[in-house]
Amino acid sequence: MSQSSQRTNDINADLKERVRAFWQAHPCGTKFSDAEMGTPEFFERVEAHRYAKEWHIPTAAGFDGARGLRVLEIGCGLGTDGAQFAGAGADYTGVDLTEAAIELARKKFELSGLRGEFRVADAENLDFADDSFDLVYSHGVLHHTPDTATAVREIHRVLKPGGRAIVMLYHRGSYNYRVGIRVLRRTGARLLKSESGIKIINLLTGEPVESLRDHARLLGGSKNGYMASDEFLSQSTDGAGNPLARVYSRREARDLFRDFRTVELHAYFLNKRFIPLIGNLLPRSIESALASRWGWHLWIYAKK
């Protein structure tokens, strides 16, 4: 191995450990419930929030069509979507980079009376045999791993011939990225320097004050690093301190999945927090039409 390759591997290993540590401390979705973590009420509120805010997921993921399929979810989080697959009759396996997520997902299945297999695993190095699964599902996960292309190759490897991948990645061509993050959030970052500015942002966007204060602390302790393009994107997606997030254009997504026989792309989800005044007034028909072009979530449907 060349010195440059070794250096890249070392950098990615360090970055992956930072990613793991962040999500270990902040399991995805936990911030959407104020009930005691791991209780039935906790999981009920997480699920209610998820499918109210991202109401397209059950249809886009095709939970109802999973009966009899061997399904692998990469980045199972709290087991919210996994429970839908298992409840529909899938033979479900969930993997995640963190012990925190696996523990909560197991608890979710236990409380729901569902069967599933769970294990800690790295998306870039899956511990499954070739041709093992009918469906591999991953929602909002692979843009957080250092080598997304390797993770996609692993999906291709573990899928059976004719098997399908359903993967959601953040969309470079979205309103959320081009306007919400690159313009509105960057402009609004100046307001983070004062408590009154934080309250103004909270009023306009609904983003929690404590979250905004976390961003303010990072901004105050940074010498322009926070505002650097890649760093600002990561900080603007899944919470202050998030070490890695990427966005993908439709062309980049097709290139990632070039080894698959067929690839279809669909965009969903407008982050209406970045559409002042009228965002929450949009009927679903208009929201869906706008999201099909400028949605933040780019769903890839690929067949091996």
C-alpha positions as CSV (number, residue, x, y, z in Angstrom):
1,M,0.0,0.0,0.0
2,S,1.3,3.4,-0.9
3,Q,1.9,6.1,1.7
4,S,-0.9,8.2,0.2
5,S,-3.3,5.3,0.4
6,Q,-2.3,4.6,4.0
7,R,-2.8,8.3,4.8
8,T,-6.3,8.2,3.3
9,N,-7.2,5.1,5.2
10,D,-6.0,6.7,8.5
11,I,-7.9,9.8,7.8
12,N,-11.1,7.9,7.0
13,A,-10.6,5.6,10.1
14,D,-10.4,8.7,12.3
15,L,-13.4,10.3,10.7
16,K,-15.4,7.2,11.0
17,E,-14.6,7.0,14.7
18,R,-15.8,10.6,15.1
19,V,-19.0,9.7,13.2
20,R,-19.5,6.6,15.5
21,A,-19.0,8.7,18.6
22,F,-21.4,11.4,17.5
23,W,-24.2,9.0,16.8
24,Q,-23.5,6.9,19.9
25,A,-24.1,10.0,21.9
26,H,-27.0,11.2,19.8
27,P,-29.0,8.1,18.5
28,C,-30.9,9.3,15.4
29,G,-34.5,10.3,16.2
30,T,-34.1,10.5,20.0
31,K,-34.5,14.3,20.0
32,F,-38.0,13.9,18.6
33,S,-39.4,12.4,21.9
34,D,-39.4,13.9,25.4
35,A,-40.5,10.6,27.0
36,E,-38.1,8.5,28.9
37,M,-35.8,6.8,26.5
38,G,-36.7,3.2,25.8
39,T,-40.3,3.3,27.0
40,P,-43.3,2.6,24.9
41,E,-44.2,6.3,25.0
42,F,-40.7,7.2,23.7
43,F,-41.0,4.9,20.7
44,E,-44.6,6.0,20.0
45,R,-43.7,9.7,19.9
46,V,-40.6,9.1,17.7
47,E,-42.7,7.1,15.2
48,A,-45.6,9.6,15.2
49,H,-43.2,12.5,14.5
50,R,-41.3,10.6,11.8
51,Y,-44.4,9.6,9.8
52,A,-46.1,13.0,10.3
53,K,-43.1,15.0,9.1
54,E,-41.9,12.5,6.5
55,W,-45.3,11.2,5.5
56,H,-44.0,9.9,2.2
57,I,-41.8,7.2,3.8
58,P,-44.3,4.2,4.1
59,T,-45.1,4.5,0.3
60,A,-41.6,5.3,-0.8
61,A,-40.0,2.5,1.2
62,G,-42.7,0.0,0.2
63,F,-43.1,-1.6,3.6
64,D,-46.3,-3.4,2.6
65,G,-44.5,-5.3,-0.2
66,A,-41.8,-6.9,2.1
67,R,-43.7,-10.0,3.1
68,G,-41.5,-13.1,2.8
69,L,-38.4,-11.0,1.8
70,R,-35.1,-11.2,3.6
71,V,-34.5,-7.5,4.4
72,L,-31.3,-5.9,5.6
73,E,-31.4,-2.3,6.9
74,I,-28.1,-0.5,7.0
75,G,-28.3,2.1,9.8
76,C,-31.4,0.8,11.6
77,G,-31.4,3.6,14.2
78,L,-34.2,3.2,16.7
79,G,-35.8,0.4,14.6
80,T,-38.7,2.6,13.5
81,D,-38.7,1.7,9.8
82,G,-37.4,-1.8,10.7
83,A,-40.5,-2.5,12.7
84,Q,-42.6,-1.6,9.6
85,F,-40.8,-4.1,7.5
86,A,-40.9,-6.8,10.2
87,G,-44.6,-6.1,10.9
88,A,-45.3,-6.6,7.2
89,G,-43.8,-10.1,7.3
90,A,-40.2,-9.5,6.3
91,D,-37.3,-11.6,7.7
92,Y,-35.6,-8.5,9.0
93,T,-31.9,-7.8,9.9
94,G,-30.8,-4.4,11.2
95,V,-27.2,-3.2,11.5
96,D,-25.9,0.1,12.8
97,L,-22.5,1.5,13.6
98,T,-23.4,2.2,17.2
99,E,-24.2,0.1,20.2
100,A,-26.7,2.7,21.4
101,A,-28.9,2.3,18.3
102,I,-28.8,-1.5,18.3
103,E,-29.8,-1.6,22.0
104,L,-32.8,0.8,21.4
105,A,-33.8,-1.0,18.2
106,R,-33.9,-4.4,20.0
107,K,-36.0,-2.8,22.7
108,K,-38.4,-1.4,20.1
109,F,-38.9,-4.9,18.6
110,E,-39.3,-6.4,22.0
111,L,-42.0,-4.0,23.0
112,S,-43.7,-4.4,19.7
113,G,-43.6,-8.2,19.8
114,L,-41.6,-8.4,16.6
115,R,-38.8,-10.7,15.5
116,G,-35.5,-9.4,14.1
117,E,-31.8,-9.8,14.1
118,F,-29.5,-7.0,15.1
119,R,-25.8,-6.4,15.1
120,V,-23.2,-3.6,15.2
121,A,-21.6,-3.4,11.8
122,D,-19.8,-1.0,9.4
123,A,-21.6,-0.3,6.2
124,E,-18.3,-0.4,4.3
125,N,-17.5,-3.9,5.5
126,L,-20.6,-6.0,6.0
127,D,-20.3,-9.3,7.7
128,F,-22.7,-11.2,5.4
129,A,-22.1,-13.7,2.7
130,D,-22.6,-12.7,-1.0
131,D,-26.1,-13.0,-2.3
132,S,-27.8,-13.0,1.1
133,F,-30.7,-10.5,0.9
134,D,-33.7,-9.8,-1.3
135,L,-33.8,-6.1,-0.2
136,V,-31.2,-3.8,1.3
137,Y,-32.7,-0.6,2.7
138,S,-30.8,2.4,4.0
139,H,-32.5,5.8,4.9
140,G,-30.3,8.8,5.4
141,V,-27.2,6.9,6.5
142,L,-24.6,6.4,3.7
143,H,-23.9,10.1,3.3
144,H,-22.5,9.9,6.8
145,T,-19.8,7.3,6.1
146,P,-16.4,8.3,4.8
147,D,-16.4,6.0,1.8
148,T,-20.0,5.9,0.4
149,A,-18.9,4.2,-2.8
150,T,-17.5,1.2,-0.9
151,A,-20.7,0.9,1.1
152,V,-22.7,0.8,-2.1
153,R,-20.5,-1.9,-3.5
154,E,-21.1,-3.9,-0.2
155,I,-24.9,-3.5,-0.8
156,H,-24.4,-4.9,-4.3
157,R,-22.4,-7.8,-3.0
158,V,-24.8,-9.0,-0.3
159,L,-27.9,-8.6,-2.6
160,K,-29.2,-11.7,-4.4
161,P,-29.3,-11.5,-8.2
162,G,-32.5,-9.6,-8.9
163,G,-32.5,-8.1,-5.4
164,R,-33.3,-4.5,-4.8
165,A,-31.6,-1.6,-3.0
166,I,-33.6,1.3,-1.7
167,V,-31.3,4.0,-0.4
168,M,-31.9,7.6,0.6
169,L,-29.1,10.2,0.3
170,Y,-29.2,14.0,0.8
171,H,-29.9,15.8,-2.5
172,R,-27.5,18.4,-3.8
173,G,-30.1,19.8,-6.2
174,S,-32.6,20.4,-3.4
175,Y,-34.1,23.6,-2.2
176,N,-33.0,22.6,1.3
177,Y,-29.3,22.6,0.2
178,R,-29.2,25.3,-2.4
179,V,-31.4,27.8,-0.5
180,G,-31.9,26.6,3.0
181,I,-28.3,25.7,3.9
182,R,-26.1,27.7,1.4
183,V,-28.1,30.9,1.7
184,L,-30.5,31.1,4.6
185,R,-28.5,29.2,7.3
186,R,-25.3,30.8,6.3
187,T,-26.9,34.3,6.5
188,G,-28.6,33.4,9.7
189,A,-25.4,32.2,11.3
190,R,-24.6,35.9,12.0
191,L,-27.6,36.0,14.3
192,L,-26.2,33.2,16.5
193,K,-23.7,35.7,18.0
194,S,-26.4,37.1,20.4
195,E,-29.2,35.6,22.5
196,S,-31.8,37.9,20.8
197,G,-30.6,36.7,17.4
198,I,-31.0,33.1,18.5
199,K,-34.6,33.8,19.6
200,I,-35.3,35.4,16.2
201,I,-34.1,32.3,14.4
202,N,-36.2,30.1,16.7
203,L,-39.3,32.2,15.9
204,L,-38.7,32.1,12.2
205,T,-37.7,28.4,11.8
206,G,-38.9,26.6,14.9
207,E,-35.4,25.2,15.4
208,P,-35.1,24.5,19.2
209,V,-33.3,27.2,21.2
210,E,-30.9,24.7,22.8
211,S,-29.9,23.4,19.4
212,L,-29.2,27.0,18.2
213,R,-27.1,27.6,21.4
214,D,-25.1,24.5,20.6
215,H,-24.4,26.0,17.1
216,A,-23.6,29.3,18.6
217,R,-20.9,27.7,20.9
218,L,-19.3,25.9,18.0
219,L,-19.3,29.1,15.9
220,G,-17.8,31.1,18.8
221,G,-15.0,28.6,19.3
222,S,-14.1,28.3,15.6
223,K,-11.7,30.4,13.6
224,N,-13.7,30.2,10.4
225,G,-13.7,26.4,10.4
226,Y,-17.4,26.2,11.2
227,M,-18.3,28.3,8.2
228,A,-16.1,26.3,5.8
229,S,-18.2,24.7,3.0
230,D,-17.9,21.1,4.0
231,E,-18.0,21.7,7.7
232,F,-21.0,24.0,7.5
233,L,-22.9,21.4,5.5
234,S,-22.2,18.7,8.1
235,Q,-23.2,21.0,11.0
236,S,-26.4,22.1,9.2
237,T,-27.9,18.6,8.6
238,D,-28.1,16.5,11.7
239,G,-27.2,18.7,14.6
240,A,-24.3,20.7,16.0
241,G,-21.2,18.6,16.2
242,N,-22.1,16.2,13.4
243,P,-18.7,15.4,11.8
244,L,-19.8,14.3,8.4
245,A,-22.6,14.7,5.9
246,R,-22.5,14.9,2.1
247,V,-25.0,15.7,-0.6
248,Y,-25.3,14.0,-4.0
249,S,-26.6,15.2,-7.4
250,R,-28.7,12.9,-9.5
251,R,-25.7,12.2,-11.7
252,E,-23.5,11.4,-8.8
253,A,-26.1,9.1,-7.3
254,R,-26.4,7.2,-10.6
255,D,-22.6,6.9,-10.8
256,L,-22.5,5.4,-7.2
257,F,-25.0,2.7,-8.3
258,R,-23.5,2.1,-11.8
259,D,-22.9,-1.6,-11.1
260,F,-26.6,-2.2,-10.8
261,R,-28.7,-3.3,-13.8
262,T,-31.4,-0.6,-13.3
263,V,-31.5,2.6,-11.3
264,E,-34.4,4.9,-10.7
265,L,-34.4,8.2,-8.7
266,H,-37.1,10.0,-6.9
267,A,-36.9,13.0,-4.7
268,Y,-39.1,13.6,-1.6
269,F,-39.4,15.9,1.4
270,L,-39.4,19.6,1.5
271,N,-37.9,21.0,4.7
272,K,-40.6,23.5,5.1
273,R,-38.7,25.2,8.0
274,F,-36.8,27.0,5.2
275,I,-39.9,28.2,3.4
276,P,-40.9,31.2,5.5
277,L,-44.6,32.0,6.2
278,I,-46.2,29.7,3.7
279,G,-44.3,26.5,4.2
280,N,-46.7,24.9,6.7
281,L,-49.7,26.0,4.6
282,L,-48.8,24.1,1.5
283,P,-51.2,21.3,0.7
284,R,-49.6,17.9,0.3
285,S,-50.3,17.8,-3.5
286,I,-48.3,21.0,-4.0
287,E,-45.6,19.9,-1.5
288,S,-45.2,16.6,-3.3
289,A,-45.0,18.2,-6.7
290,L,-42.3,20.6,-5.5
291,A,-40.4,17.9,-3.7
292,S,-40.3,15.7,-6.8
293,R,-37.9,18.3,-8.3
294,W,-36.3,20.0,-5.3
295,G,-36.8,17.5,-2.4
296,W,-34.0,17.1,0.2
297,H,-34.2,13.3,0.1
298,L,-33.0,11.6,-3.0
299,W,-34.3,8.0,-3.1
300,I,-32.4,5.5,-5.2
301,Y,-34.1,2.4,-6.4
302,A,-31.6,0.0,-7.8
303,K,-31.9,-3.6,-9.0
304,K,-28.9,-6.0,-9.1
